[in-house]
C-alpha cells in the first residue's frame, strides 16, 4: 500500500513539473506567434488594399 502511494506521489510530482514547464513555454510561443502575425499583417493589408484599388480602377473603366 505504501509503495503504491509513493509511486502515485512521484507521478503527481512529475505531472506538476510538466505543467509548470508548459506554462513557462506557452507564453513564449504565443508571444512569438503574435509578433509574426504583427509583422505579416501590414504586408497582408497592403496586398489587399492594392487589390481593392485595382478593382476600383477597373470598375471606373467600365
C-alpha positions as CSV (number, residue, x, y, z in Angstrom):
1,X,0.0,0.0,0.0
2,X,2.8,2.4,1.0
3,X,4.7,1.5,-2.2
4,X,1.7,2.5,-4.4
5,X,1.3,5.8,-2.6
6,X,5.0,6.7,-3.3
7,X,4.5,5.8,-6.9
8,X,1.4,8.0,-7.1
9,X,3.3,10.8,-5.4
10,X,6.1,10.5,-7.9
11,X,3.7,10.5,-10.8
12,X,1.9,13.6,-9.5
13,X,5.1,15.4,-8.9
14,X,6.2,14.6,-12.4
15,X,2.9,15.8,-14.0
16,X,3.0,19.0,-12.0
17,X,6.6,19.6,-13.2
18,X,5.4,19.1,-16.8
19,X,2.6,21.5,-16.3
20,X,4.9,24.1,-15.0
21,X,7.2,23.7,-18.0
22,X,4.3,24.0,-20.3
23,X,3.1,27.1,-18.5
24,X,6.6,28.6,-19.0
25,X,6.8,27.7,-22.7
26,X,3.3,28.7,-23.8
27,X,3.6,32.5,-23.3
28,X,6.8,32.4,-25.3
29,X,5.1,30.6,-28.1
30,X,2.1,32.9,-28.1
31,X,4.4,35.9,-28.0
32,X,6.4,34.9,-31.0
33,X,3.2,34.0,-32.9
34,X,1.8,37.4,-32.2
35,X,5.0,39.0,-33.3
36,X,4.9,37.0,-36.5
37,X,1.3,37.9,-37.1
38,X,2.0,41.6,-36.5
39,X,4.9,41.6,-39.0
40,X,2.7,39.8,-41.6
41,X,-0.5,41.9,-41.1
42,X,0.8,45.1,-42.6
43,X,2.0,43.1,-45.6
44,X,-1.3,41.4,-46.0
45,X,-3.3,44.6,-45.6
46,X,-1.1,46.4,-48.2
47,X,-1.6,43.5,-50.5
48,X,-5.4,43.6,-50.1
49,X,-5.6,47.4,-50.4
50,X,-3.7,47.2,-53.7
51,X,-6.1,44.5,-54.9
52,X,-9.0,46.6,-53.8
53,X,-7.6,49.6,-55.6
54,X,-7.2,47.6,-58.8
55,X,-10.8,46.5,-58.6
56,X,-11.9,50.2,-58.1
57,X,-9.8,51.2,-61.1
58,X,-11.4,48.5,-63.3
59,X,-14.9,49.5,-62.1
60,X,-14.2,53.1,-63.1
61,X,-13.1,52.0,-66.6
62,X,-16.4,50.1,-67.3
